[in-house]
């Protein structure tokens, strides 16, 4: 395989939502700890997250919502991060992610991204004229030695990975809550299919493991078979 083995690892509600609403100030990381019946088992997701791959990919928008543009610089971790971003990360956000990461790779099609002004030893930039996920993944493997990659991005970017057939495994932790809202981000968003001829773009899964966790949480692990 000329790209890393990929796993989509996400926390979602029973109805498939990965956010608590459509506004940027609503977020499961901030909101679930406030909700009785949900907060009690939430720690299990973060404990499982610590066992995922040593390469992680997400989006600049997700990182912006997590506060990297304003937080104090963190201690370094053994995890390397790849982030797809054109406009959400500031110069401080870039420095934050470099401080956090063993290696930090920015994937962008913005030639004026603040990352180009940064001077960090572990910062690498993949600049594309137009986003190409297959090319970006291939370069992560060939240039940076990324063999296995955990993906934790938003619904729209997850949708691109699905349509490009770039998911190998799905690992989902389901929280005991219903959220609703047609504009609230789900596990897979993006453009809907419009014809039967597009059905091969769907992702067919084979269940590998189903684990009942504490406090009514559930973990589902699948292999993508086509």
C-alpha positions in Angstrom: 0.0 0.0 0.0 1.4 3.4 -1.0 -0.3 5.2 1.9 -0.7 4.6 5.7 -3.2 2.2 7.1 -6.0 4.5 8.3 -8.5 4.3 11.2 -11.3 6.8 11.7 -11.6 7.1 15.5 -14.4 9.3 16.8 -16.8 9.9 19.6 -20.4 10.3 18.6 -23.9 10.4 19.9 -26.4 7.5 19.3 -27.8 9.5 16.4 -24.4 9.9 14.8 -23.6 13.5 15.8 -20.0 14.6 16.6 -20.9 18.0 17.9 -23.6 19.2 20.3 -24.9 21.8 17.8 -24.2 23.9 14.7 -22.4 26.8 16.3 -18.6 26.8 16.8 -19.0 27.4 20.5 -20.7 24.0 20.9 -18.4 21.1 21.1 -18.5 17.6 22.7 -15.2 18.0 24.4 -16.6 21.1 26.2 -20.2 20.1 26.6 -20.3 16.4 27.4 -18.5 17.0 30.8 -21.4 19.2 31.8 -24.2 16.7 31.1 -25.2 14.2 33.8 -25.6 10.7 32.5 -22.9 11.4 29.8 -20.0 12.8 31.8 -19.6 9.8 34.0 -18.4 7.5 31.2 -16.7 10.1 29.0 -13.2 9.3 30.4 -13.3 5.9 28.6 -13.1 7.6 25.2 -10.0 9.6 26.2 -8.4 6.5 27.7 -9.0 4.6 24.4 -7.7 7.6 22.5 -4.3 7.3 24.3 -3.9 3.8 22.7 -4.4 5.0 19.1 -1.7 5.4 16.4 1.4 7.6 16.9 0.3 9.6 13.8 -3.0 11.6 14.0 -4.7 13.6 11.3 -7.4 16.2 11.8 -8.4 19.6 10.4 -7.5 23.2 11.2 -11.1 23.9 12.1 -11.2 21.1 14.7 -7.9 22.4 16.1 -9.3 25.9 16.2 -12.4 24.7 18.1 -10.0 23.0 20.6 -8.4 26.4 21.2 -4.9 25.9 19.9 -4.8 29.5 18.6 -5.0 30.9 22.2 -3.8 28.2 24.6 -0.5 28.2 26.4 2.1 26.1 24.6 1.9 22.4 25.7 4.5 19.8 26.6 5.7 17.7 23.7 4.1 14.3 23.2 5.4 11.2 21.2 2.5 11.7 18.7 3.1 13.2 15.3 0.2 15.3 13.9 -0.9 16.1 10.3 -3.4 18.9 10.0 -5.3 19.9 6.8 -5.9 23.7 7.0 -6.1 26.8 4.8 -7.4 29.5 7.1 -8.2 28.4 10.6 -4.8 28.2 12.3 -2.9 31.3 13.3 0.9 31.6 13.8 0.3 30.8 17.5 -1.7 27.8 16.5 1.2 26.5 14.4 3.6 27.0 17.3 1.2 25.2 19.6 1.0 22.2 17.3 4.8 22.1 16.8 5.3 22.2 20.6 2.8 19.3 21.0 4.0 17.1 18.2 7.0 14.9 17.6 6.7 15.9 13.9 4.0 18.3 12.6 2.9 18.3 9.0 0.6 21.0 7.7 -1.3 20.1 4.5 -2.5 23.3 2.8 -3.4 24.8 -0.6 -3.0 28.4 0.8 0.5 29.7 -0.2 0.1 32.5 2.3 -0.7 30.3 5.3 1.0 31.6 8.5 2.9 28.4 8.7 5.2 29.6 6.0 6.4 32.3 8.4 7.1 29.9 11.2 10.6 28.7 12.1 10.2 25.4 13.9 12.5 22.4 13.5 9.7 19.8 13.4 7.4 21.8 11.0 6.9 20.3 7.5 4.5 21.7 4.9 2.8 19.8 2.1 1.5 22.6 -0.2 -0.9 21.5 -2.9 -2.6 23.6 -5.6 -5.8 21.8 -4.7 -6.4 19.3 -1.9 -5.5 15.8 -2.9 -6.0 13.3 0.0 -4.4 10.4 -1.8 -1.3 12.4 -2.6 -1.1 13.8 0.9 -1.3 10.3 2.5 1.2 8.9 0.1 3.7 11.7 1.0 3.1 11.2 4.8 4.2 7.6 4.3 7.1 8.1 1.8 8.5 11.3 3.2 7.8 11.0 7.0 7.5 7.3 7.6 3.9 7.3 8.6 2.7 3.7 8.5 -0.5 3.9 10.5 -2.7 7.0 10.8 -5.7 7.8 13.1 -8.1 10.2 11.6 -10.2 12.5 13.9 -11.5 15.2 11.6 -14.9 16.9 11.0 -17.8 15.4 9.1 -17.1 17.1 5.8 -13.4 16.0 5.7 -14.5 12.5 6.8 -16.9 12.5 3.8 -14.0 13.2 1.5 -12.0 10.3 2.9 -15.0 8.0 2.5 -15.7 9.0 -1.1 -11.9 8.5 -2.0 -12.0 5.0 -0.4 -9.3 6.0 2.1 -10.6 4.5 5.3 -9.4 1.0 6.3 -10.9 0.8 9.8 -13.6 2.5 11.8 -13.4 2.7 15.6 -16.4 4.5 17.2 -17.2 5.2 20.8 -20.9 5.9 21.2 -22.1 8.2 24.0 -25.5 7.6 25.6 -27.1 10.7 24.2 -29.4 12.0 21.4 -28.5 15.4 19.9 -30.5 15.9 16.7 -30.4 18.9 14.4 -30.1 18.7 10.6 -27.2 21.2 10.6 -25.3 19.5 13.4 -22.1 17.8 12.2 -22.3 14.0 11.9 -19.7 11.3 11.6 -19.8 11.6 7.8 -21.0 14.8 6.1 -20.3 16.3 2.7 -22.2 16.0 -0.5 -25.0 13.4 -0.7 -25.3 10.9 -3.5 -27.7 11.7 -6.2 -27.9 8.5 -8.3 -27.7 4.7 -8.1 -24.5 4.9 -10.2 -22.8 6.5 -7.2 -23.6 3.6 -4.8 -20.0 2.2 -5.1 -18.9 5.3 -3.1 -20.6 3.9 0.0 -18.4 2.3 2.6 -19.4 -1.3 3.5 -18.2 -2.5 6.9 -17.4 -5.8 8.6 -17.8 -5.7 12.4 -14.7 -6.8 14.2 -15.5 -6.1 17.8 -18.4 -4.7 19.8 -17.7 -3.8 23.4 -20.1 -2.6 26.0 -18.3 0.0 28.2 -19.3 1.4 31.5 -22.1 4.0 32.0 -24.0 2.9 28.9 -21.1 3.7 26.4 -20.5 1.4 23.5 -17.4 0.8 21.3 -17.7 -0.5 17.8 -14.8 -1.5 15.6 -15.1 -2.3 11.9 -13.0 -3.1 8.9 -13.9 -1.3 5.7 -14.4 -4.1 3.1 -15.2 -1.9 0.1 
